[in-house]
Amino acid sequence: MEENDITTHVVAVTGIVKKGDEYLLARRSFNDLQAGGQWSFPGGKLDDEIGKDIIENALKREIMEEVGLEIEDHIEFIYNDGFVRISGHHVIMMTFLCYYKSGEAQPLEDQEEIRWLTLSEMVKMKDELPGYTWQRIEALIEHGKKIN
């Protein structure tokens, strides 16, 4: 790598959508090469966007595309991590708590199934969840302790 080369990363967002006392979990398509069939929260990568509010806009867009929901403008940052995709790209993932605004949740783009679950129901699913989803649930629990 030359001195002036800058490593680039994929930046992605994921949203834990809250509606009442329930949260939306989505099972990724079984055909998806990246974590196919795994339970996770909806989200996706940022496109080549510039300007203001790109994180918020990408989060709104991805949740609409994947599960058909509109979320409120207010979002709360709760977690971040990084991983390497099967393509070899380094991903920086940011997770936000989002609030349901409108729409009927359904499995759309790259999704197999969706479920609205309470926090205690998600905790009971721990053995069915991949580690990265469980880490986000733990971050959600910690976030709740901070604001209460």
C-alpha positions in Angstrom: 0.0 0.0 0.0 1.4 3.4 -1.0 1.6 6.1 1.6 -1.3 8.1 0.0 -3.7 5.1 -0.3 -6.6 5.3 2.1 -8.3 2.0 3.1 -12.0 2.2 2.4 -14.8 0.5 4.3 -18.4 -0.3 3.8 -20.5 1.7 6.2 -23.8 0.0 7.2 -26.6 0.8 9.5 -29.1 -1.5 11.3 -32.2 -0.5 13.1 -33.9 -2.1 16.1 -37.5 -1.0 15.4 -39.7 -0.5 18.5 -43.5 -0.6 18.4 -45.1 -0.4 21.8 -43.3 -3.0 23.9 -42.2 -5.1 20.9 -39.2 -5.1 18.6 -38.9 -6.3 15.0 -36.6 -9.2 14.2 -36.1 -10.4 10.7 -34.8 -13.7 9.4 -32.5 -13.1 6.4 -33.2 -15.0 3.2 -31.9 -18.5 3.2 -30.4 -17.7 -0.2 -28.4 -14.8 1.1 -24.7 -15.6 1.0 -24.0 -13.4 4.0 -25.6 -14.9 7.1 -28.5 -16.6 5.2 -31.3 -17.8 7.4 -30.0 -15.9 10.4 -32.2 -13.7 12.7 -31.1 -10.1 12.7 -32.4 -6.5 12.6 -33.1 -4.8 9.3 -30.6 -2.5 7.7 -28.0 -2.2 5.0 -25.1 -0.3 3.6 -24.9 3.4 2.9 -24.8 4.2 -0.8 -22.5 6.9 -2.3 -24.4 9.6 -0.5 -23.0 13.0 0.4 -24.5 15.8 2.4 -26.5 16.0 5.6 -28.3 13.2 7.5 -26.9 10.4 5.4 -27.0 7.9 8.3 -30.6 8.7 9.2 -31.7 8.6 5.5 -30.0 5.3 4.8 -31.6 3.8 7.9 -35.1 4.9 6.9 -34.5 3.7 3.3 -33.2 0.3 4.3 -35.9 -0.4 6.9 -38.6 0.5 4.2 -36.9 -1.7 1.6 -36.4 -4.7 3.8 -39.6 -4.8 6.0 -41.9 -2.1 4.6 -42.0 0.2 7.7 -41.6 3.9 8.1 -39.7 5.0 11.2 -39.8 8.2 13.2 -37.1 10.8 12.7 -35.8 10.3 16.2 -33.2 7.5 16.3 -30.8 6.6 19.1 -27.3 5.3 18.6 -26.7 2.2 20.7 -23.9 0.0 19.3 -21.2 -0.3 16.7 -18.9 -3.0 15.5 -16.9 -4.1 12.5 -16.6 -7.3 10.6 -15.3 -8.7 7.3 -18.0 -9.7 4.7 -17.6 -12.9 2.8 -16.6 -10.7 -0.2 -13.5 -9.6 1.9 -14.8 -6.0 2.4 -14.4 -4.5 5.9 -17.8 -3.3 7.3 -18.4 -0.7 9.9 -21.8 -1.4 11.4 -23.8 1.1 13.4 -26.9 0.0 15.3 -29.8 2.4 16.2 -32.9 2.2 18.2 -35.7 3.4 16.0 -39.4 4.0 16.6 -42.2 2.7 14.4 -44.2 5.3 12.5 -46.3 3.5 10.0 -46.7 0.5 7.7 -47.3 -3.2 7.9 -44.2 -5.2 8.6 -43.5 -7.9 6.0 -40.5 -9.8 4.8 -39.4 -7.9 1.6 -35.9 -7.5 0.1 -33.5 -10.2 1.3 -35.8 -11.2 4.2 -37.5 -14.6 4.8 -39.6 -14.0 7.9 -40.3 -11.2 10.4 -41.5 -11.3 14.1 -42.5 -8.6 16.6 -41.1 -9.7 20.0 -40.9 -8.3 23.4 -37.4 -8.0 24.9 -38.1 -11.0 27.2 -39.2 -13.1 24.1 -35.9 -12.2 22.3 -33.9 -13.1 25.4 -35.6 -16.6 25.3 -34.5 -17.0 21.7 -30.8 -16.5 22.6 -29.8 -20.0 21.5 -31.4 -19.4 18.1 -29.7 -16.1 17.5 -26.3 -15.5 15.9 -23.7 -13.8 18.2 -23.9 -10.5 16.3 -27.7 -10.2 16.9 -27.4 -11.2 20.5 -24.7 -8.5 21.0 -27.2 -5.9 19.7 -29.9 -7.2 22.0 -27.4 -6.8 24.9 -26.6 -3.3 23.8 -30.4 -2.6 23.7 -30.8 -3.8 27.3 -27.8 -1.7 28.4 -29.2 1.3 26.6 -32.5 0.9 28.4 -30.8 0.9 31.8 -29.0 4.2 30.9 -32.2 6.0 30.0 -34.4 4.6 32.9 
